[in-house]
Amino acid sequence: MKTLANIFPKIVNEYILITLGSVILALSIALFFNPHSLVTGGVSGIAIIIYELSYRWWGESIPLWMTNFAFNVPILAVATKVFGLKVMAKTVYSMLTITGALYLADFLPEFMVDDLLLVSVFGGIAMGIGLSLVFMSKGATGGTSTLATLINLRIRHLSIAKIMLVIDVVIVGIGLMTFDIERMLYAVIAIFICTKVIDSVLEGLNFAKAVLIISERSEEVADNILNNLNRGVTSLSGEGMYSRQPRNVLLCIVSNKEIVDLKDIVRSTDENAFVIVTDAREVLGQGFQVMR
């Protein structure tokens, strides 16, 4: 049974990661996207659009933090009523942290770069890292993802992902009308990079190779791998569908540096062996990353 002492450090660590991720996310919006008018969707995209339009209409911009807070409060209020405060606590905390970080970012010097590609790349990386840290802590940043979840309760035949896509397309479309197509295209680059960063962080950066080996001399191949490479090998039972003969299929996970040595071992043992090498995005267990 979990004790309070065991649970408390985990909760603290999660909120530390949410804080760090929310601050990084806010800085990516305030320092990269807003000064260069790149609308990447979500409430942050709405805030950037309102920031620009309010300046055009009234000569004074409505701060990003104010728009972020104003749009998120009713969404999170409804979500908290529906799902409960316990479920929404991390999301509310993340939203408040982002709002506070956006407020403080107003006091930082303006960060302007002439090359929009650099802004898109590094802004996308920063946003991806920030969101990843929040997601790793089983939290969310509120905004359109929470709104899409609420809409999905009423429109069951549409997935949350599709609803989010529709909302973000509308926001990016408004951004296109507010700014220009060049900035919209750079915003798409930033979104793409952000998505890739999130996938890399959440799925793991501990890349390795998964190797399947089919050989008439499978026992010799396995022994050589065990003795010379010091890697574990698993034998899987298979059958050749043409010959109807039983086959041992060897499965071995190695690091990127070891793949050349493994292929040399297999080649020197059985030149006719059939070898399949695929990427393993994340490997947990003995000899690799410790499972937590």
Backbone hydrogen bonds, N-H to C=O, Kabsch-Sander energy under -0.5 kcal/mol:
donor,donor_aa,acceptor,acceptor_aa,energy
7,I,3,T,-2.0
8,F,4,L,-2.7
10,K,6,N,-0.7
11,I,7,I,-2.1
12,V,8,F,-2.5
13,N,9,P,-2.6
14,E,10,K,-2.3
15,Y,11,I,-2.3
16,I,12,V,-2.2
17,L,13,N,-2.3
18,I,14,E,-2.4
19,T,15,Y,-2.4
20,L,16,I,-2.6
21,G,17,L,-3.0
22,S,18,I,-2.7
23,V,19,T,-2.2
24,I,20,L,-2.4
25,L,21,G,-2.5
26,A,22,S,-2.4
27,L,23,V,-2.5
28,S,24,I,-2.1
29,I,25,L,-1.7
30,A,26,A,-2.7
31,L,27,L,-2.9
32,F,27,L,-0.6
32,F,28,S,-1.1
33,F,28,S,-2.0
34,N,29,I,-3.0
36,H,32,F,-0.7
37,S,34,N,-1.5
38,L,33,F,-2.4
39,V,37,S,-0.7
40,T,38,L,-0.8
45,G,41,G,-1.4
46,I,42,G,-1.7
47,A,43,V,-2.6
48,I,44,S,-2.0
49,I,45,G,-2.1
50,I,46,I,-2.7
51,Y,47,A,-2.3
52,E,48,I,-1.8
53,L,49,I,-2.8
54,S,50,I,-2.6
55,Y,51,Y,-0.9
56,R,52,E,-2.0
57,W,53,L,-2.5
58,W,54,S,-2.5
59,G,55,Y,-1.5
60,E,54,S,-1.0
67,T,63,P,-1.7
68,N,64,L,-2.7
69,F,65,W,-2.2
70,A,66,M,-2.7
71,F,67,T,-2.5
72,N,68,N,-1.7
73,V,69,F,-2.3
75,I,71,F,-0.9
76,L,72,N,-3.2
77,A,73,V,-2.3
78,V,74,P,-2.1
79,A,75,I,-2.3
80,T,76,L,-2.7
81,K,77,A,-1.8
82,V,78,V,-2.1
83,F,79,A,-3.4
84,G,80,T,-1.9
88,M,84,G,-1.7
89,A,85,L,-1.4
92,V,88,M,-2.7
93,Y,89,A,-2.5
94,S,90,K,-2.5
95,M,91,T,-2.5
96,L,92,V,-2.4
97,T,93,Y,-2.3
98,I,94,S,-2.6
99,T,95,M,-2.5
100,G,96,L,-2.5
101,A,97,T,-2.6
102,L,98,I,-2.6
103,Y,99,T,-1.9
104,L,100,G,-2.3
105,A,101,A,-2.0
106,D,102,L,-0.7
106,D,103,Y,-0.9
107,F,104,L,-1.7
108,L,105,A,-1.5
112,M,110,E,-0.8
116,L,114,D,-0.9
119,V,115,D,-1.6
120,S,116,L,-2.6
121,V,117,L,-2.7
122,F,118,L,-2.6
123,G,119,V,-2.2
124,G,120,S,-2.1
125,I,121,V,-2.2
126,A,122,F,-2.4
127,M,123,G,-2.6
128,G,124,G,-2.4
129,I,125,I,-2.5
130,G,126,A,-2.5
131,L,127,M,-2.7
132,S,128,G,-2.3
133,L,129,I,-2.2
134,V,130,G,-1.6
135,F,131,L,-2.8
136,M,132,S,-2.8
137,S,133,L,-0.8
137,S,134,V,-0.6
138,K,135,F,-2.0
139,G,134,V,-2.1
145,S,142,G,-1.0
147,L,143,G,-2.2
148,A,144,T,-2.7
149,T,145,S,-1.7
150,L,146,T,-2.0
151,I,147,L,-2.5
152,N,148,A,-2.2
153,L,149,T,-0.8
153,L,150,L,-0.6
154,R,150,L,-0.6
154,R,151,I,-1.4
155,I,151,I,-2.7
156,R,154,R,-0.7
158,L,155,I,-1.3
163,I,159,S,-2.1
164,M,160,I,-2.7
165,L,161,A,-2.1
166,V,162,K,-2.3
167,I,163,I,-2.4
168,D,164,M,-2.8
169,V,165,L,-2.5
170,V,166,V,-2.1
171,I,167,I,-2.2
172,V,168,D,-2.9
173,G,169,V,-2.4
174,I,170,V,-2.3
175,G,171,I,-2.2
176,L,172,V,-2.0
177,M,173,G,-1.8
178,T,174,I,-1.9
179,F,175,G,-2.7
184,M,180,D,-1.6
185,L,181,I,-2.3
186,Y,182,E,-1.9
187,A,183,R,-2.0
188,V,184,M,-2.0
189,I,185,L,-1.7
190,A,186,Y,-2.0
191,I,187,A,-2.4
192,F,188,V,-2.5
193,I,189,I,-2.5
194,C,190,A,-2.6
195,T,191,I,-2.3
196,K,192,F,-2.1
197,V,193,I,-2.4
198,I,194,C,-2.3
199,D,195,T,-2.4
200,S,196,K,-2.4
201,V,197,V,-2.6
202,L,198,I,-2.8
203,E,199,D,-2.4
204,G,200,S,-1.0
207,F,205,L,-1.8
208,A,280,A,-1.9
209,K,254,V,-3.1
210,A,278,T,-2.7
211,V,209,K,-0.5
211,V,252,C,-2.8
212,L,276,I,-2.7
213,I,250,L,-2.4
214,I,274,F,-2.9
215,S,213,I,-0.6
215,S,248,N,-0.8
218,S,215,S,-0.9
221,V,217,R,-2.3
222,A,218,S,-2.7
223,D,219,E,-2.5
224,N,220,E,-2.4
225,I,221,V,-2.1
226,L,222,A,-2.6
227,N,223,D,-2.6
228,N,224,N,-2.6
229,L,224,N,-0.5
229,L,225,I,-1.7
230,N,225,I,-0.9
231,R,225,I,-1.0
234,T,251,L,-2.6
236,L,234,T,-0.6
236,L,249,V,-3.3
238,G,247,R,-2.8
240,G,245,Q,-2.8
241,M,239,E,-0.6
244,R,240,G,-2.6
247,R,238,G,-2.8
249,V,236,L,-3.2
249,V,247,R,-0.6
250,L,213,I,-3.0
250,L,248,N,-0.6
251,L,234,T,-3.0
252,C,211,V,-2.2
254,V,209,K,-2.3
254,V,252,C,-0.5
258,E,255,S,-0.8
259,I,255,S,-0.8
262,L,258,E,-2.4
263,K,259,I,-2.2
264,D,260,V,-2.0
265,I,261,D,-2.2
266,V,262,L,-2.4
267,R,263,K,-2.6
268,S,264,D,-2.4
269,T,265,I,-1.3
270,D,266,V,-3.1
273,A,270,D,-1.5
274,F,214,I,-3.0
275,V,273,A,-0.6
276,I,212,L,-2.9
278,T,210,A,-2.7
280,A,208,A,-2.9
281,R,279,D,-0.6
283,V,206,N,-0.6
285,G,289,Q,-3.0
288,F,285,G,-2.2
289,Q,283,V,-1.4
